[in-house]
Amino acid sequence: MAQEIIEVAPNPTNGIINFTLSGDQAKDIERVDLFNLNGQLLQTVQGQNQSFVELNMSEQQAGLYLARVYLSGSGKFVLKKIAKVQ
């Protein structure tokens, strides 16, 4: 069974965070949704069907966030925890 791996760096971040997808049969990133811990959608970035997406969190307050990373063509997503520092 192929397994995709999503790397998130730097984490914690003070601004720009990068999502990189790799794996045996890597798909592309369709989009990334950023949520606060209350489940409120704060930001969406379209992935342009690439294996790399950049998310600018500089406008967000320090704290913990969840990123939902959607994989193109599969209907699947992966959740990643992100820490934002000042």
C-alpha positions in Angstrom: 0.0 0.0 0.0 1.4 3.4 -1.0 1.7 6.0 1.7 1.9 9.7 1.2 3.9 11.8 3.6 3.2 15.5 4.2 6.1 17.4 5.7 5.3 20.7 7.4 8.2 23.1 8.0 9.1 25.2 9.9 6.9 24.1 12.7 6.6 26.1 14.9 6.5 29.1 12.6 6.4 32.8 12.9 5.0 33.4 9.4 5.5 31.3 6.3 4.9 27.5 6.5 5.6 25.0 3.8 3.7 21.8 3.0 5.6 19.3 0.9 4.1 16.0 -0.2 6.2 12.9 -1.0 5.6 9.2 -1.0 5.7 6.1 -3.1 3.0 7.3 -5.5 2.7 10.9 -4.4 -0.4 12.7 -5.4 -0.5 16.5 -5.5 -1.9 18.9 -2.9 -5.3 20.2 -4.0 -5.7 22.8 -1.2 -4.9 23.5 2.4 -7.5 24.8 4.9 -6.3 26.4 8.1 -8.5 26.2 11.2 -8.3 27.5 14.8 -8.9 25.1 17.6 -12.6 26.1 17.7 -13.0 24.7 14.2 -13.3 28.1 12.5 -11.9 28.2 9.0 -9.4 31.0 8.8 -7.7 30.6 5.5 -7.6 28.5 2.3 -4.7 28.2 -0.1 -5.2 26.4 -3.4 -2.4 23.9 -4.2 -2.4 24.4 -8.0 -2.1 20.6 -8.1 1.6 20.7 -7.1 3.4 18.7 -4.4 4.4 22.0 -2.6 2.2 24.7 -1.0 3.2 27.8 0.9 0.9 29.2 3.6 1.4 32.7 5.0 0.4 32.7 8.7 1.9 36.1 9.6 -1.6 37.7 10.1 -2.6 34.9 12.6 -2.1 35.3 16.4 0.3 33.0 18.3 -1.3 29.7 19.2 -2.1 26.2 17.9 -3.9 25.6 14.5 -5.0 22.7 12.4 -4.3 22.4 8.7 -6.4 20.1 6.6 -4.3 19.1 3.5 -6.4 17.7 0.7 -4.8 15.3 -1.8 -5.9 15.8 -5.4 -8.0 13.2 -7.1 -8.4 11.0 -4.0 -11.0 12.8 -1.8 -8.7 12.2 1.1 -7.1 14.7 3.5 -4.5 14.7 6.2 -4.6 16.8 9.4 -1.5 18.6 10.6 -1.0 20.5 13.9 0.8 23.8 13.5 2.2 26.1 16.2 2.4 29.8 15.5 4.8 31.9 17.6 5.3 35.7 17.7 
